[in-house]
Amino acid sequence: MAKRTSSAQELHRRAVATYVKAGGEESVQRVITAVQSLTKKLDQWYARQLVDLEVTGGEWAVLTSLAKAGEALTPSQLAELTNVAPSSMTHRIDKLVERGLVERTPDSENRTRIFVSLTDAGWQLFSVAIRGSDVVESDVLQDLSDDERGELARLLEVVIARLDDIDA
């Protein structure tokens, strides 16, 4: 007899029950387990999307770092932001330059330093990916009203701010 696949809700309930049985506080485990499950599912979808866009996860990290920075960054800054060795960053930048998604520009004040920035094609690819993921993300949140989405965002932002306090 084939085993029935558990729903996401069943898996969540079982995980919470396991953590509570081991001594975790139920309301904390409900939140943390839900966030982990959501992240895992979205990461799986994002990985499939990157394959469709013919971009590796490492290349995507470079593109998003540049897009979020809103300005050119050095390869060292990109390596630090994406948690990779500078040599790995050089390889990623080379591949993105070949595809016309980023460009290197020498620093006019320091000829030994270069800056990396998104090209129009890089920004366009970033925008296509964001619009595509927004559809899935909106579907995930469709059962929440705009007010509920706002409240959920506010609460998660409070938790994120606490992360800074813990790291300090």
C-alpha positions as CSV (number, residue, x, y, z in Angstrom):
1,M,0.0,0.0,0.0
2,A,1.4,3.4,-1.0
3,K,1.9,5.9,1.8
4,R,-0.1,9.1,1.4
5,T,1.9,12.3,1.2
6,S,1.2,14.6,4.2
7,S,-0.1,18.1,3.6
8,A,2.0,21.1,4.5
9,Q,-0.4,21.7,7.4
10,E,0.0,18.2,8.7
11,L,3.8,18.4,8.5
12,H,3.7,21.7,10.3
13,R,1.5,20.4,13.1
14,R,3.7,17.3,13.5
15,A,6.9,19.4,13.6
16,V,5.5,21.8,16.2
17,A,4.3,18.9,18.3
18,T,7.8,17.3,18.2
19,Y,9.5,20.5,19.2
20,V,7.0,21.1,22.0
21,K,7.5,17.5,23.2
22,A,11.3,18.2,23.3
23,G,10.7,21.3,25.5
24,G,10.0,24.1,23.0
25,E,7.4,26.7,23.8
26,E,4.4,26.1,21.5
27,S,3.7,29.6,20.3
28,V,7.4,30.1,19.5
29,Q,7.6,26.8,17.6
30,R,4.4,27.5,15.6
31,V,5.9,30.8,14.4
32,I,9.5,29.6,13.7
33,T,8.3,26.3,12.1
34,A,5.9,28.2,9.9
35,V,8.6,30.7,8.8
36,Q,11.0,27.8,8.0
37,S,8.4,25.9,6.0
38,L,7.4,29.0,4.0
39,T,11.1,29.8,3.3
40,K,11.8,26.2,2.2
41,K,8.8,26.1,-0.2
42,L,9.6,29.5,-1.6
43,D,13.3,28.7,-2.0
44,Q,12.3,25.6,-4.0
45,W,10.1,27.7,-6.3
46,Y,12.8,30.4,-6.6
47,A,15.4,27.7,-7.6
48,R,13.1,26.5,-10.4
49,Q,12.6,30.1,-11.5
50,L,16.4,30.6,-11.7
51,V,16.8,27.5,-13.8
52,D,14.2,28.9,-16.2
53,L,16.0,32.2,-16.3
54,E,19.3,30.4,-16.8
55,V,20.9,32.0,-13.8
56,T,22.7,30.2,-11.0
57,G,22.0,31.0,-7.4
58,G,25.4,32.6,-7.0
59,E,24.8,34.8,-10.1
60,W,21.4,35.8,-8.7
61,A,23.0,36.8,-5.4
62,V,25.2,39.2,-7.4
63,L,22.3,40.6,-9.4
64,T,20.2,41.2,-6.3
65,S,23.0,42.7,-4.3
66,L,23.6,45.2,-7.0
67,A,19.9,45.9,-7.5
68,K,19.4,46.5,-3.7
69,A,22.5,48.6,-3.4
70,G,21.3,50.9,-6.2
71,E,24.9,51.7,-7.1
72,A,28.0,50.2,-8.3
73,L,30.0,48.0,-5.9
74,T,33.5,46.6,-5.8
75,P,34.0,42.9,-6.3
76,S,35.2,42.7,-2.6
77,Q,31.9,44.3,-1.5
78,L,30.0,41.9,-3.6
79,A,32.0,38.9,-2.1
80,E,31.2,40.1,1.4
81,L,27.5,40.7,0.7
82,T,27.1,37.3,-0.9
83,N,29.4,35.4,1.5
84,V,31.8,34.0,-1.0
85,A,35.6,34.1,-1.6
86,P,36.9,36.9,-3.8
87,S,38.1,34.4,-6.4
88,S,34.6,32.9,-6.7
89,M,33.2,36.4,-7.1
90,T,35.6,37.1,-9.9
91,H,34.3,34.0,-11.7
92,R,30.7,35.0,-11.2
93,I,31.3,38.5,-12.4
94,D,33.1,37.2,-15.5
95,K,30.1,35.0,-16.4
96,L,27.7,37.9,-15.8
97,V,29.8,40.3,-17.9
98,E,29.8,37.7,-20.8
99,R,26.0,37.6,-20.7
100,G,25.8,41.4,-20.7
101,L,24.1,41.5,-17.3
102,V,26.7,43.5,-15.4
103,E,29.6,45.7,-16.4
104,R,33.0,46.5,-14.9
105,T,34.1,50.2,-14.7
106,P,37.5,51.3,-13.5
107,D,37.5,53.7,-10.6
108,S,38.5,57.1,-11.9
109,E,40.2,58.0,-8.6
110,N,41.9,54.7,-8.0
111,R,43.0,52.8,-11.2
112,T,43.6,49.6,-9.2
113,R,39.9,49.3,-8.2
114,I,36.9,48.5,-10.4
115,F,33.3,48.9,-9.8
116,V,30.6,46.4,-11.0
117,S,27.1,47.6,-11.9
118,L,24.0,46.2,-13.5
119,T,23.5,46.8,-17.2
120,D,20.0,47.6,-18.6
121,A,19.8,43.9,-19.5
122,G,20.7,42.9,-15.9
123,W,18.1,45.2,-14.5
124,Q,15.5,43.8,-17.0
125,L,16.3,40.2,-15.9
126,F,16.0,41.2,-12.3
127,S,12.7,42.9,-12.9
128,V,11.3,39.9,-14.9
129,A,12.3,37.6,-12.0
130,I,10.7,39.8,-9.4
131,R,7.5,40.2,-11.3
132,G,7.3,36.4,-11.7
133,S,8.0,35.7,-8.1
134,D,5.5,38.3,-7.0
135,V,2.7,36.2,-8.7
136,V,3.6,33.2,-6.6
137,E,4.1,35.2,-3.4
138,S,0.7,36.9,-3.9
139,D,-0.9,33.5,-4.3
140,V,0.7,32.4,-1.1
141,L,-0.8,35.4,0.7
142,Q,-4.1,35.5,-1.1
143,D,-6.1,34.4,1.9
144,L,-5.0,37.4,3.9
145,S,-6.6,40.8,3.5
146,D,-4.5,43.9,2.8
147,D,-4.7,44.8,6.5
148,E,-3.7,41.3,7.6
149,R,-0.7,41.4,5.2
150,G,0.3,44.7,6.7
151,E,0.0,43.4,10.2
152,L,2.0,40.3,9.4
153,A,4.7,42.4,7.7
154,R,4.8,44.7,10.7
155,L,5.1,41.8,13.2
156,L,7.9,40.1,11.1
157,E,9.7,43.4,10.9
158,V,9.6,43.6,14.7
159,V,11.2,40.1,14.9
160,I,13.8,41.1,12.3
161,A,14.8,44.1,14.3
162,R,15.3,41.8,17.3
163,L,17.8,39.8,15.3
164,D,20.0,42.9,15.2
165,D,19.9,43.0,19.0
166,I,20.8,39.4,19.3
167,D,23.8,39.8,17.0
168,A,25.1,42.8,18.9
